[in-house]
Amino acid sequence: MSAGPIRLSPEARTALRPATAARITGGFWATRRRINAEVSVPQGWEGLAAAAAEQPSPDAEEHLWLEAASWQLAEGGAGTAFQELAERVGRLVGAARAEEERREPSAPVRPVERRWPASVSERAPAVPETELRDAVPLLQAAVAHRRATGESTLLDVAQRSADRIGALFDAGADMEPVCGPPGIGAALVELYRETGERRHLELAEYLLDRRERDGLDTGAREDGPDGPGTDPEGARRRDPLPVREASQVTGHAVDRLRLLTGVADLAAETGDRGLREALVRLWEDMAATKTHVTGGVAARDAGESFGDAYELPPDRAYAEICAAVAAIGFGWRMALLTGDAHYSDLIERTLFNAFAAGVSLDGTRWSGVNPLQVRGHDEGAPAGRPGRTPWSGAGCCPPRAVRLLASLPHYMVSGDADGLQLHQYASGSYAAGGGAVRVGTAYPWEGRIAVVVDEVPEDTDWTLSLRIPPWAREYEVTVGGTPRTERARDGWLRLRRRWRPGEVVVLSLPLSPRRTRPDARIDAVRGCVAIERGPLVYCLEGADLPEGIRLDDLALHPGAPLDEEHRPGLLGGVTVITTRGLRRAVRSRVWWPYTDGGDGAEGAEVPTDPVPVHLTGIPYYAWANRADGPMRVWIPV
């Protein structure tokens, strides 16, 4: 893959730039991506075809699939399956062109002078929300299709769509709603990067300015089906503060993160330091106070929204796949913008846990909502939780997950004038920063990562930078078999020297199981621990418990060791963690669930007549692949 979802302009002011070539060739993510290509992408097409048999398939859903399929095309290939995919993509591109000609048969792609009036003209029509919302997946699909195939038919359609929107604003049009869809900024900036037409970047700036000025939440609500002020979308579409002034991430998690993604793109292309400072502040608020240990975000079912600081209930966690995808996209832009490693630390956590949990191991079923605890008798759970459902061709979560898997090599590596940075560890070949490397690893099951330096600039020093995850307190590195004493600074282990092609660097990361304790301010999981190993968060699942043992009644034995064992035949091959637990004595059902607390002395609860239980933890991403049932990440001690 030579181009991915982000192609910075030559003028972009970022610390790092995406890889010039990237290919994942083996290991964990290669397996997931193969299943994505062979199963999930075709499943989406079948769902679209089934929906079209009953009624015309919505353009937005077609374009979401088209973008994902285009990134799959970018991988290249041969054979019948690849040819069928190319034909399906071509059919959708042709349909989009035919629809464009029906709407505006003589509209060429042409430069449009941008005037951006400050006041709204009474004579100009409002820009419908649907016009803006539907443009987002069209623009994204067009850019992906152009980068995958080099063909410009859909890109021309996308430019005309953007120009129609811009022309309405040139005429002094209002917006419905004033803030517009959150994804429009990133889509327009990437259209500018692909075409070099600055008017698309200027339109993205204008829409953000309008949102900052007119899109604030005044407390008023639009009329809805239940009467005045009851439209739930009214609150979702508006912002409590302009981005430049905000100190907290709030509101609908996916919308907010997609908005911030576009703002990050603008900051990269314009060099706006005020936007950059706001983005750092908002990302840190999200990471420090509103992110689950899995990397998932959105604490509340209501509004699919961020909650208050440290409001992270495991059983009510929404943690939608779309939110994980949006968080990864936002985090990657921040990593490129700043060069800081902690953005990629969180991307790794989110990829292996909140994101990977969203699709079943066979690629056929999806769990849009990914809580950290499912009770064995959760009759009041919201629709779609727990359990997985097939992709019908409708909905936003599956195509966005498919898109991320198809374009995943783009998120592995970056470069700068100094060298190449490895952000994520997956077997493959990567080029950036004037050099090229090959990576071989069984990560996350094994901590050994071998990097072969294939190409480097001649007769000059060059830096290979390896990200050291924050959980890797002890690690070893060798170059050509000789131990090196360099230590990581700011999350990066920087190896600078005059390299020779063929030299091998081996990084060994410790993958011993560990207990993770929550911040004391996270009330919902106080007195609990999570089990982790490397980048993976683990969970207990009802399928692994002895007969007659309920997950809700278990606690970890406080001093029991955490043992690891790789089981190739379980869940596609996973390393499990075993330990000892205790079943607490449970009173028979009574009318009052509280008891005398005694003198209130500090300390862990000591079960009455505890029963020893052997516990087996599996990686969280693999939950609900054997059967729907109870599961929990945070375990009482």
C-alpha positions as CSV (number, residue, x, y, z in Angstrom):
1,M,0.0,0.0,0.0
2,S,1.7,3.2,-1.2
3,A,-1.0,5.6,0.0
4,G,-3.5,5.6,2.8
5,P,-6.3,7.6,4.3
6,I,-4.0,10.5,5.1
7,R,-1.7,12.0,2.5
8,L,-0.3,15.2,3.8
9,S,0.3,18.1,1.4
10,P,3.9,19.2,0.9
11,E,3.1,22.3,3.0
12,A,1.7,20.4,6.0
13,R,3.3,21.4,9.3
14,T,3.6,18.1,11.2
15,A,6.4,16.4,13.1
16,L,6.0,13.2,11.2
17,R,4.7,12.0,7.8
18,P,2.9,8.7,6.9
19,A,4.8,5.8,5.3
20,T,5.5,6.0,1.6
21,A,4.9,2.2,1.4
22,A,3.5,-0.3,3.9
23,R,2.4,-3.9,3.8
24,I,1.4,-6.3,6.6
25,T,2.5,-9.8,5.6
26,G,2.0,-12.1,8.7
27,G,0.8,-12.5,12.2
28,F,-2.2,-11.3,14.2
29,W,-3.3,-8.4,11.9
30,A,-2.5,-10.3,8.7
31,T,-5.0,-13.0,9.8
32,R,-7.7,-10.4,10.7
33,R,-7.2,-8.6,7.4
34,R,-7.3,-11.7,5.3
35,I,-10.7,-12.6,6.9
36,N,-11.8,-9.0,6.4
37,A,-11.0,-9.3,2.7
38,E,-12.4,-12.8,2.1
39,V,-15.5,-12.6,4.4
40,S,-16.4,-9.2,5.7
41,V,-16.1,-7.1,2.5
42,P,-18.1,-9.5,0.4
43,Q,-20.7,-9.7,3.2
44,G,-21.2,-6.0,3.0
45,W,-21.8,-6.2,-0.7
46,E,-24.4,-8.9,-0.2
47,G,-26.1,-6.8,2.4
48,L,-26.3,-3.8,0.0
49,A,-27.6,-6.0,-2.8
50,A,-30.3,-7.5,-0.5
51,A,-31.3,-4.0,0.6
52,A,-31.5,-2.8,-3.0
53,A,-33.9,-5.6,-3.8
54,E,-36.4,-4.0,-1.5
55,Q,-35.7,-0.4,-2.0
56,P,-32.8,1.7,-3.5
57,S,-29.8,1.4,-1.3
58,P,-28.9,4.7,0.5
59,D,-26.0,6.4,-1.2
60,A,-24.2,7.0,2.1
61,E,-24.1,3.2,2.9
62,E,-22.9,2.4,-0.7
63,H,-20.1,5.0,-0.4
64,L,-19.1,3.6,3.1
65,W,-18.7,0.2,1.5
66,L,-17.0,1.6,-1.6
67,E,-14.3,3.3,0.5
68,A,-13.6,0.1,2.4
69,A,-13.5,-1.9,-0.8
70,S,-11.2,0.6,-2.4
71,W,-8.6,0.3,0.3
72,Q,-8.8,-3.5,-0.2
73,L,-8.2,-2.9,-3.9
74,A,-5.1,-0.9,-3.0
75,E,-3.6,-4.1,-1.6
76,G,-3.4,-5.4,-5.2
77,G,-3.9,-9.1,-6.0
78,A,-5.1,-11.4,-8.7
79,G,-7.7,-14.1,-9.3
80,T,-11.4,-14.3,-9.4
81,A,-12.2,-12.8,-6.0
82,F,-10.0,-9.7,-6.7
83,Q,-11.6,-9.3,-10.2
84,E,-15.1,-9.5,-8.7
85,L,-14.2,-6.9,-6.1
86,A,-12.9,-4.6,-8.8
87,E,-16.1,-5.1,-10.9
88,R,-18.3,-4.3,-7.9
89,V,-16.4,-1.1,-7.1
90,G,-16.6,-0.1,-10.8
91,R,-20.4,-0.7,-10.7
92,L,-20.8,1.7,-7.8
93,V,-18.5,4.3,-9.3
94,G,-20.5,4.1,-12.5
95,A,-23.8,4.5,-10.6
96,A,-22.5,7.6,-8.8
97,R,-21.4,9.1,-12.1
98,A,-24.8,8.4,-13.7
99,E,-26.6,10.0,-10.7
100,E,-24.4,13.0,-11.0
101,E,-25.2,13.4,-14.7
102,R,-28.9,13.1,-14.0
103,R,-28.7,15.8,-11.4
104,E,-26.4,18.2,-13.3
105,P,-25.5,16.9,-16.8
106,S,-23.3,19.8,-17.8
107,A,-21.5,20.7,-14.6
108,P,-17.7,20.5,-15.1
109,V,-15.1,20.5,-12.4
110,R,-14.0,24.1,-12.3
111,P,-12.4,26.5,-9.8
112,V,-14.9,28.5,-7.8
113,E,-14.0,31.8,-6.1
114,R,-14.7,31.7,-2.4
115,R,-16.1,34.8,-0.9
116,W,-17.6,33.3,2.4
117,P,-20.1,36.0,3.3
118,A,-20.3,36.8,7.0
119,S,-24.1,37.3,6.9
120,V,-26.8,35.0,5.6
121,S,-28.7,36.0,2.5
122,E,-32.5,35.9,2.8
123,R,-32.7,35.0,-0.9
124,A,-30.3,32.1,-0.8
125,P,-31.7,28.6,0.1
126,A,-30.5,26.8,3.2
127,V,-28.0,24.0,2.6
128,P,-29.9,20.9,3.6
129,E,-28.3,18.7,6.3
130,T,-28.6,15.7,4.0
131,E,-26.5,17.4,1.3
132,L,-23.6,17.9,3.7
133,R,-24.0,14.6,5.5
134,D,-24.2,12.5,2.3
135,A,-21.2,14.3,0.9
136,V,-18.9,13.0,3.6
137,P,-18.8,9.3,2.6
138,L,-18.8,10.3,-1.1
139,L,-15.7,12.4,-0.7
140,Q,-14.0,9.8,1.4
141,A,-14.8,7.0,-1.1
142,A,-13.6,9.2,-4.0
143,V,-10.3,9.8,-2.4
144,A,-9.8,6.1,-1.5
145,H,-10.8,5.0,-5.0
146,R,-8.4,7.5,-6.7
147,R,-5.5,6.4,-4.4
148,A,-6.3,2.7,-5.0
149,T,-6.8,2.8,-8.8
150,G,-5.4,6.1,-10.1
151,E,-8.8,6.7,-11.8
152,S,-10.5,10.1,-11.4
153,T,-14.2,9.4,-12.3
154,L,-15.5,9.4,-8.8
155,L,-13.1,12.1,-7.7
156,D,-14.7,14.4,-10.3
157,V,-18.1,13.6,-8.9
158,A,-16.9,14.4,-5.4
159,Q,-15.4,17.7,-6.5
160,R,-18.7,18.8,-8.1
161,S,-20.5,17.8,-4.9
162,A,-18.1,20.0,-2.8
163,D,-18.4,22.8,-5.3
164,R,-22.2,22.8,-5.2
165,I,-22.1,23.1,-1.4
166,G,-19.5,25.9,-1.7
167,A,-21.5,27.8,-4.3
168,L,-24.5,27.8,-1.9
169,F,-22.4,29.3,0.8
170,D,-21.0,31.8,-1.6
171,A,-24.5,33.0,-2.3
172,G,-25.0,33.6,1.4
173,A,-26.8,30.4,2.3
174,D,-27.7,29.3,5.8
175,M,-26.9,25.8,7.1
176,E,-29.2,23.1,8.5
177,P,-28.0,22.7,11.2
178,V,-25.6,25.5,11.5
179,C,-22.7,23.3,12.6
180,G,-23.0,20.7,9.8
181,P,-22.0,17.0,10.0
182,P,-18.8,16.4,12.1
183,G,-17.0,14.4,9.4
184,I,-17.2,17.1,6.6
185,G,-14.0,18.8,7.7
186,A,-11.7,15.7,7.4
187,A,-13.4,14.7,4.1
188,L,-12.8,18.2,2.6
189,V,-9.2,18.4,3.8
190,E,-8.4,15.0,2.3
191,L,-10.1,16.1,-1.0
192,Y,-7.8,19.1,-1.0
193,R,-4.7,16.9,-0.4
194,E,-5.6,14.6,-3.2
195,T,-6.5,17.3,-5.8
196,G,-4.3,20.2,-4.7
197,E,-7.4,22.5,-5.1
198,R,-7.2,24.9,-2.2
199,R,-10.9,25.8,-2.4
200,H,-11.7,22.5,-0.6
201,L,-9.4,23.4,2.3
202,E,-10.9,26.9,2.5
203,L,-14.4,25.4,2.6
204,A,-13.4,23.1,5.5
205,E,-12.0,26.2,7.3
206,Y,-15.2,28.1,6.7
207,L,-17.4,25.3,8.0
208,L,-15.4,25.1,11.2
209,D,-15.6,28.9,11.6
210,R,-19.3,28.7,11.2
211,R,-19.5,25.9,13.7
212,E,-17.4,27.9,16.2
213,R,-19.6,31.0,15.7
214,D,-23.1,29.6,15.2
215,G,-23.1,26.0,16.4
216,L,-23.1,26.5,20.1
217,D,-25.6,24.9,22.5
218,T,-27.7,27.7,23.9
219,G,-29.8,25.4,26.0
220,A,-32.7,25.6,23.5
221,R,-33.9,22.4,21.8
222,E,-35.5,22.0,18.5
223,D,-39.0,20.5,18.3
224,G,-39.2,16.8,18.1
225,P,-41.9,14.0,18.0
226,D,-42.8,14.5,21.6
227,G,-43.3,18.2,21.5
228,P,-41.3,21.4,21.6
229,G,-37.7,21.1,22.6
230,T,-37.7,17.3,22.4
231,D,-35.5,16.7,19.4
232,P,-32.6,14.5,20.7
233,E,-30.5,15.4,17.7
234,G,-30.6,19.1,18.7
235,A,-28.2,18.5,21.6
236,R,-26.1,16.0,19.5
237,R,-25.4,18.6,16.8
238,R,-24.4,21.5,18.9
239,D,-21.3,22.2,21.0
240,P,-21.1,23.6,24.5
241,L,-18.0,25.7,23.6
242,P,-15.9,26.4,20.6
243,V,-13.1,23.9,20.0
244,R,-10.5,26.5,20.8
245,E,-12.0,27.2,24.2
246,A,-13.1,23.7,25.3
247,S,-11.2,21.8,27.9
248,Q,-13.3,18.6,28.0
249,V,-14.6,16.2,25.4
250,T,-18.4,16.1,25.6
251,G,-21.4,14.9,23.7
252,H,-21.9,12.1,21.2
253,A,-18.5,10.3,21.2
254,V,-18.3,9.4,17.5
255,D,-19.4,12.9,16.3
256,R,-17.0,14.6,18.7
257,L,-14.1,12.5,17.6
258,R,-14.8,12.9,13.9
259,L,-15.1,16.6,14.4
260,L,-11.7,16.7,16.2
261,T,-10.2,14.5,13.5
262,G,-11.1,17.2,10.9
263,V,-9.8,19.9,13.2
264,A,-6.5,18.0,13.5
265,D,-6.3,17.9,9.6
266,L,-6.9,21.6,9.5
267,A,-4.2,22.3,12.1
268,A,-1.7,20.2,10.1
269,E,-2.4,22.0,6.9
270,T,-2.7,25.6,8.3
271,G,-0.2,25.5,11.1
272,D,-2.9,27.0,13.5
273,R,-1.2,26.8,16.9
274,G,-4.5,27.6,18.7
275,L,-6.2,24.6,17.2
276,R,-3.2,22.4,17.9
277,E,-3.1,23.4,21.6
278,A,-6.9,22.8,21.9
279,L,-6.5,19.3,20.3
280,V,-3.8,18.3,22.8
281,R,-5.9,19.5,25.7
282,L,-9.0,17.6,24.5
283,W,-7.2,14.4,23.7
284,E,-5.6,14.4,27.2
285,D,-9.0,14.9,28.8
286,M,-10.4,12.0,26.9
287,A,-7.4,9.7,27.6
288,A,-7.1,10.6,31.3
289,T,-10.7,10.7,32.4
290,K,-13.0,9.2,29.8
291,T,-11.4,6.1,28.2
292,H,-12.0,2.5,29.4
293,V,-9.1,0.2,30.0
294,T,-9.9,-1.4,26.6
295,G,-9.4,1.9,24.8
296,G,-13.1,2.2,24.2
297,V,-15.0,5.5,24.7
298,A,-18.6,6.5,25.3
299,A,-19.8,5.9,28.9
300,R,-23.5,6.4,28.3
301,D,-26.1,4.6,26.3
302,A,-28.2,7.8,26.3
303,G,-26.8,9.8,23.4
304,E,-24.0,7.3,22.8
305,S,-22.0,10.0,24.7
306,F,-19.0,10.7,26.8
307,G,-19.9,11.0,30.5
308,D,-18.4,13.0,33.3
309,A,-14.8,12.7,34.2
310,Y,-14.1,9.1,35.6
311,E,-17.7,8.0,34.8
312,L,-16.7,4.7,33.3
313,P,-19.2,2.0,34.2
314,P,-18.2,-1.4,32.8
315,D,-21.7,-2.8,32.4
316,R,-23.2,0.3,30.8
317,A,-20.1,1.1,28.7
318,Y,-21.2,1.9,25.1
319,A,-17.7,1.6,23.5
320,E,-19.1,1.5,20.0
321,I,-16.9,0.2,17.2
322,C,-17.4,3.5,15.4
323,A,-16.0,5.4,18.4
324,A,-13.0,3.1,18.5
325,V,-12.3,3.8,14.8
326,A,-12.8,7.5,15.3
327,A,-10.5,7.5,18.3
328,I,-7.8,5.7,16.3
329,G,-8.1,8.2,13.4
330,F,-7.9,11.2,15.7
331,G,-5.0,9.7,17.7
332,W,-3.0,8.9,14.5
333,R,-3.4,12.5,13.3
334,M,-2.2,13.7,16.7
335,A,0.8,11.3,16.5
336,L,1.8,12.8,13.1
337,L,1.1,16.3,14.2
338,T,3.2,16.2,17.4
339,G,5.5,13.2,17.1
340,D,4.6,12.2,20.7
341,A,4.5,8.4,21.4
342,H,1.6,8.3,23.8
343,Y,-0.9,8.8,21.0
344,S,0.3,5.6,19.5
345,D,0.3,3.9,22.9
346,L,-3.4,4.5,23.1
347,I,-3.9,3.5,19.4
348,E,-2.3,0.1,20.2
349,R,-4.6,-0.4,23.2
350,T,-7.7,0.6,21.2
351,L,-6.8,-1.5,18.2
352,F,-6.1,-4.8,20.1
353,N,-9.1,-4.4,22.4
354,A,-12.0,-2.1,21.8
355,F,-11.7,-2.3,18.0
356,A,-10.8,-6.0,17.6
357,A,-13.7,-7.0,19.8
358,G,-16.2,-5.4,17.4
359,V,-16.0,-8.2,14.8
360,S,-16.2,-11.9,15.4
361,L,-13.2,-14.1,14.7
362,D,-14.8,-15.5,11.5
363,G,-15.6,-12.0,10.2
364,T,-19.3,-12.6,9.9
365,R,-20.9,-11.0,13.0
366,W,-20.5,-7.6,14.6
367,S,-21.0,-6.2,18.1
368,G,-21.5,-2.5,17.7
369,V,-21.6,-2.0,21.5
370,N,-18.8,-3.5,23.5
371,P,-19.3,-3.3,27.3
372,L,-16.7,-4.5,29.8
373,Q,-19.2,-6.5,31.8
374,V,-22.2,-8.6,30.8
375,R,-24.3,-10.1,33.5
376,G,-25.7,-13.5,33.2
377,H,-29.3,-12.3,33.6
378,D,-29.2,-8.9,31.9
379,E,-32.8,-8.8,30.6
380,G,-32.8,-5.0,30.6
381,A,-29.9,-4.5,28.3
382,P,-30.3,-2.1,25.4
383,A,-31.0,-3.4,22.0
384,G,-28.0,-5.1,20.4
385,R,-26.3,-5.9,23.7
386,P,-24.9,-8.4,24.4
387,G,-24.3,-10.5,21.3
388,R,-23.3,-10.2,17.7
389,T,-25.3,-9.7,14.5
390,P,-24.5,-10.1,10.8
391,W,-23.8,-7.0,8.6
392,S,-27.0,-6.3,6.6
393,G,-25.4,-3.6,4.4
394,A,-27.0,-1.0,6.6
395,G,-25.4,0.8,9.6
396,C,-22.2,2.6,10.1
397,C,-20.1,0.4,12.4
398,P,-19.2,-2.6,10.1
399,P,-18.1,-0.6,7.0
400,R,-16.0,1.7,9.1
401,A,-14.4,-1.3,10.8
402,V,-13.8,-3.0,7.5
403,R,-12.3,0.3,6.2
404,L,-9.8,0.5,9.0
405,L,-8.7,-3.1,8.7
406,A,-8.3,-2.7,4.9
407,S,-6.2,0.4,5.4
408,L,-4.4,-0.7,8.6
409,P,-0.8,-0.8,7.1
410,H,-1.0,3.0,6.9
411,Y,-1.1,3.3,10.7
412,M,2.1,1.3,11.4
413,V,5.0,3.5,10.5
414,S,5.9,7.2,10.0
415,G,9.0,9.1,8.8
416,D,10.7,12.4,9.1
417,A,14.0,14.0,7.9
418,D,15.8,12.0,10.6
419,G,14.6,8.5,9.9
420,L,11.7,6.0,10.4
421,Q,9.5,5.4,13.4
422,L,7.8,2.1,14.1
423,H,4.5,2.9,15.9
424,Q,2.9,-0.5,15.8
425,Y,4.4,-4.0,15.6
426,A,3.2,-6.3,12.9
427,S,5.2,-8.5,10.4
428,G,5.5,-6.6,7.2
429,S,7.6,-4.3,5.0
430,Y,7.6,-0.5,5.5
431,A,9.2,2.5,3.9
432,A,9.4,6.0,5.3
433,G,11.9,8.7,6.2
434,G,14.2,7.8,3.3
435,G,14.6,4.2,4.4
436,A,12.9,0.8,4.4
437,V,12.6,-2.0,6.9
438,R,11.2,-5.5,7.2
439,V,9.6,-6.6,10.5
440,G,9.1,-10.1,11.7
441,T,7.2,-10.9,14.9
442,A,4.6,-13.1,16.6
443,Y,3.4,-10.1,18.6
444,P,1.2,-9.9,20.7
445,W,1.7,-13.5,21.7
446,E,5.5,-13.1,21.8
447,G,7.6,-10.0,22.7
448,R,10.4,-10.6,20.2
449,I,10.4,-8.0,17.3
450,A,13.1,-8.4,14.6
451,V,13.7,-5.4,12.3
452,V,15.8,-5.8,9.2
453,V,17.1,-2.5,7.8
454,D,16.8,-2.9,4.0
455,E,17.4,0.6,2.6
456,V,19.0,3.6,4.2
457,P,20.5,6.9,2.9
458,E,24.1,6.4,1.9
459,D,27.1,7.8,3.9
460,T,25.0,9.5,6.5
461,D,23.6,8.8,10.0
462,W,19.9,7.6,10.0
463,T,17.6,7.0,13.0
464,L,15.4,4.0,13.5
465,S,12.9,4.7,16.3
466,L,11.1,2.0,18.1
467,R,8.1,2.8,20.3
468,I,8.4,1.4,23.8
469,P,4.9,0.8,25.3
470,P,4.5,2.3,28.8
471,W,3.8,-1.2,30.3
472,A,7.3,-2.4,29.1
473,R,9.4,-1.3,32.1
474,E,12.1,-3.8,31.2
475,Y,13.2,-4.5,27.6
476,E,16.3,-5.5,25.7
477,V,17.6,-4.4,22.3
478,T,20.4,-5.7,20.2
479,V,21.9,-4.6,16.8
480,G,23.6,-7.4,14.9
481,G,23.4,-9.5,18.1
482,T,25.3,-6.9,20.2
483,P,23.3,-5.6,23.2
484,R,22.7,-1.8,23.1
485,T,22.5,0.4,26.2
486,E,20.3,3.2,24.8
487,R,17.1,3.8,26.8
488,A,13.8,5.2,25.6
489,R,13.1,8.9,26.0
490,D,9.5,10.1,25.7
491,G,8.4,6.7,24.7
492,W,10.9,6.3,21.7
493,L,14.0,4.2,21.6
494,R,16.1,6.1,19.0
495,L,18.9,4.1,17.4
496,R,21.0,6.6,15.4
497,R,24.0,5.4,13.4
498,R,25.4,4.8,10.0
499,W,23.5,1.7,9.0
500,R,24.4,-1.0,6.5
501,P,21.6,-2.8,4.6
502,G,20.8,-6.1,6.1
503,E,21.6,-5.2,9.7
504,V,19.1,-6.7,12.2
505,V,17.7,-5.0,15.3
506,V,15.9,-7.2,17.8
507,L,13.6,-5.6,20.4
508,S,12.4,-7.9,23.2
509,L,9.4,-6.6,25.2
510,P,8.3,-8.3,28.4
511,L,4.8,-9.9,28.1
512,S,4.3,-11.1,31.6
513,P,0.7,-11.0,32.9
514,R,0.0,-8.1,35.2
515,R,-2.8,-6.7,37.3
516,T,-4.0,-3.2,36.5
517,R,-5.8,-1.1,39.1
518,P,-8.2,1.7,38.3
519,D,-7.9,5.3,39.4
520,A,-9.7,5.6,42.8
521,R,-12.1,8.2,41.2
522,I,-13.6,5.6,38.9
523,D,-16.3,4.6,41.4
524,A,-17.8,1.8,39.3
525,V,-14.8,-0.4,39.5
526,R,-13.2,0.5,42.8
527,G,-11.9,-2.6,44.6
528,C,-11.4,-4.4,41.3
529,V,-8.5,-5.2,39.0
530,A,-8.1,-6.0,35.3
531,I,-5.6,-8.5,34.0
532,E,-3.4,-7.5,31.1
533,R,-0.6,-9.1,29.1
534,G,1.3,-6.9,26.7
535,P,-1.2,-4.8,24.7
536,L,-4.1,-7.2,25.5
537,V,-6.8,-6.7,28.1
538,Y,-8.2,-10.0,29.4
539,C,-11.7,-11.0,30.6
540,L,-13.4,-13.8,32.3
541,E,-16.2,-15.4,30.3
542,G,-19.0,-17.7,31.5
543,A,-18.0,-20.4,29.0
544,D,-14.8,-21.1,31.1
545,L,-16.5,-21.5,34.5
546,P,-17.3,-24.7,36.2
547,E,-20.9,-25.9,36.2
548,G,-22.9,-24.1,38.8
549,I,-20.5,-21.2,39.3
550,R,-21.8,-17.7,38.5
551,L,-19.4,-15.0,37.3
552,D,-21.0,-12.4,39.4
553,D,-20.1,-14.3,42.6
554,L,-16.4,-14.5,41.9
555,A,-13.4,-12.6,43.2
556,L,-9.7,-12.9,42.5
557,H,-7.5,-14.6,45.1
558,P,-5.3,-11.6,46.1
559,G,-2.0,-13.5,46.2
560,A,-2.5,-16.0,43.4
561,P,0.1,-16.0,40.6
562,L,-1.0,-15.3,37.0
563,D,0.1,-18.1,34.8
564,E,0.1,-18.0,31.0
565,E,-0.4,-20.8,28.5
566,H,-0.7,-20.6,24.7
567,R,-3.6,-22.7,23.3
568,P,-3.4,-22.9,19.5
569,G,-6.8,-24.6,19.3
570,L,-8.8,-22.0,21.3
571,L,-10.4,-19.0,19.6
572,G,-8.1,-19.1,16.7
573,G,-5.0,-19.5,18.9
574,V,-4.7,-17.4,22.0
575,T,-2.6,-17.1,25.1
576,V,-4.8,-17.6,28.2
577,I,-4.1,-16.5,31.7
578,T,-5.0,-18.8,34.6
579,T,-5.2,-18.0,38.3
580,R,-7.1,-18.9,41.4
581,G,-10.3,-17.2,42.4
582,L,-12.9,-17.5,45.2
583,R,-16.6,-17.9,45.0
584,R,-18.1,-15.8,47.7
585,A,-20.9,-17.2,49.7
586,V,-24.2,-15.7,48.5
587,R,-27.2,-15.3,50.6
588,S,-30.4,-16.7,49.4
589,R,-32.7,-14.1,47.9
590,V,-33.9,-11.7,50.5
591,W,-36.0,-8.5,50.4
592,W,-33.1,-6.3,51.4
593,P,-29.6,-6.6,49.7
594,Y,-27.6,-4.8,52.4
595,T,-26.0,-6.0,55.7
596,D,-24.3,-4.6,58.8
597,G,-20.9,-3.2,57.9
598,G,-19.4,-3.7,61.4
599,D,-16.9,-1.1,62.5
600,G,-16.0,0.1,59.0
601,A,-12.4,-1.0,59.1
602,E,-10.4,-0.6,55.9
603,G,-9.5,-3.6,53.9
604,A,-10.6,-6.0,51.2
605,E,-13.8,-8.0,51.7
606,V,-13.2,-11.4,53.1
607,P,-15.7,-13.9,51.8
608,T,-17.6,-16.1,54.2
609,D,-16.9,-19.8,53.6
610,P,-15.2,-19.0,50.2
611,V,-15.0,-21.8,47.6
612,P,-11.7,-22.0,45.6
613,V,-12.3,-21.7,41.8
614,H,-9.8,-22.1,38.9
615,L,-10.2,-19.1,36.6
616,T,-9.2,-18.8,33.0
617,G,-8.9,-15.4,31.3
618,I,-9.1,-14.9,27.5
619,P,-8.3,-11.8,25.5
620,Y,-11.1,-9.4,25.6
621,Y,-11.3,-9.1,21.8
622,A,-12.4,-12.8,21.7
623,W,-15.4,-12.5,23.9
624,A,-18.8,-13.7,22.7
625,N,-17.3,-15.9,19.9
626,R,-18.3,-19.2,21.5
627,A,-21.7,-18.1,22.9
628,D,-23.5,-15.1,24.3
629,G,-23.2,-15.1,28.0
630,P,-21.7,-13.4,31.1
631,M,-18.3,-11.7,30.8
632,R,-16.3,-9.2,32.8
633,V,-13.0,-7.3,32.6
634,W,-12.9,-5.7,36.0
635,I,-12.8,-8.4,38.7
636,P,-13.3,-7.9,42.4
637,V,-10.3,-8.7,44.6
